[in-house]
Amino acid sequence: MNKKSNYLYGLVMALLAFVLHLLEQNYGIKRFTTESYIIILATLFAGIGVWLGIQLAKPHKHNNGKVNQQAIAQLQLTERELEVLTHLANGLSNQEIAEAMYLSVSTVKTHLHKTFQKLSVTSRTQAISKAKSLKVIH
């Protein structure tokens, strides 16, 4: 998740805690202690976080009829290299790619280097152009 998502996640959790506090004050709901409500909210958000993490970690399908699977196989591009290449084509910097993929910048550079070798190119622009011409990316 990016910074905006993290802030939104925290804001929603704080808002729910505030609503529970208001309910407790205005309607006299005293079944549980404040700590119990916090534990319930934390458990709820942990569950949502795990579910969201699983959803985000699912591998991307590149077989949508528009991508040349044969070229991908022939070039021996990995899923990660394709993902980096896609981010590259979307204009992201190495730092932004690293943040989007939860990798270090060094790992992104390694993926790019291997991808450039496999595509027989020397620049980002050439890599994007060749990948699009081979229909490896959109």
C-alpha positions, -999 to 999 in steps of 0.1 A, spaced: 0 0 0 11 35 -6 12 63 20 -23 75 12 -37 41 19 -18 38 51 -32 72 63 -67 63 52 -65 29 70 -53 47 102 -80 74 99 -108 48 95 -95 29 126 -94 61 146 -129 71 134 -143 37 144 -127 41 178 -142 76 181 -177 63 172 -174 35 198 -164 61 224 -194 84 214 -218 54 217 -204 46 251 -208 82 263 -242 90 248 -260 57 251 -243 44 282 -231 13 265 -207 -1 291 -207 -38 282 -170 -38 276 -140 -17 287 -124 7 263 -95 -17 260 -119 -44 249 -132 -22 221 -97 -14 210 -88 -51 209 -120 -58 189 -111 -30 164 -75 -41 162 -85 -77 155 -110 -65 128 -84 -44 111 -57 -71 113 -81 -94 96 -88 -68 69 -51 -63 65 -44 -100 61 -72 -103 35 -59 -72 16 -24 -85 17 -35 -118 2 -54 -100 -25 -24 -77 -34 0 -106 -34 -19 -127 -60 2 -131 -91 -9 -110 -121 -23 -129 -150 -6 -119 -183 -28 -141 -204 -56 -118 -215 -53 -124 -252 -33 -93 -259 0 -104 -246 24 -125 -267 30 -155 -244 53 -171 -269 76 -141 -269 76 -140 -231 85 -177 -230 112 -173 -257 127 -143 -239 125 -162 -206 110 -132 -188 99 -138 -152 67 -126 -137 87 -100 -117 106 -88 -147 73 -84 -166 58 -65 -136 89 -42 -135 86 -37 -172 50 -28 -169 57 -2 -142 86 11 -163 62 15 -193 38 34 -169 66 60 -163 75 50 -128 110 57 -115 131 30 -99 122 43 -65 84 43 -73 87 8 -88 104 -4 -56 77 10 -34 49 -4 -56 64 -39 -56 77 -38 -20 113 -43 -32 146 -25 -27 158 -1 -54 188 -24 -58 165 -53 -66 145 -32 -91 178 -23 -108 188 -60 -110 154 -69 -126 159 -41 -151 194 -51 -159 183 -87 -166 153 -75 -186 175 -52 -207 198 -82 -214 170 -104 -224 155 -78 -247 190 -68 -261 185 -31 -253 205 -6 -233 179 20 -222 145 22 -206 130 38 -237 144 10 -259 131 -16 -235 96 -2 -235 95 2 -272 108 -34 -279 85 -49 -253 55 -32 -268 65 -41 -304 68 -78 -293 35 -74 -274 51 -85 -242 34 -55 -225 5 -32 -235 
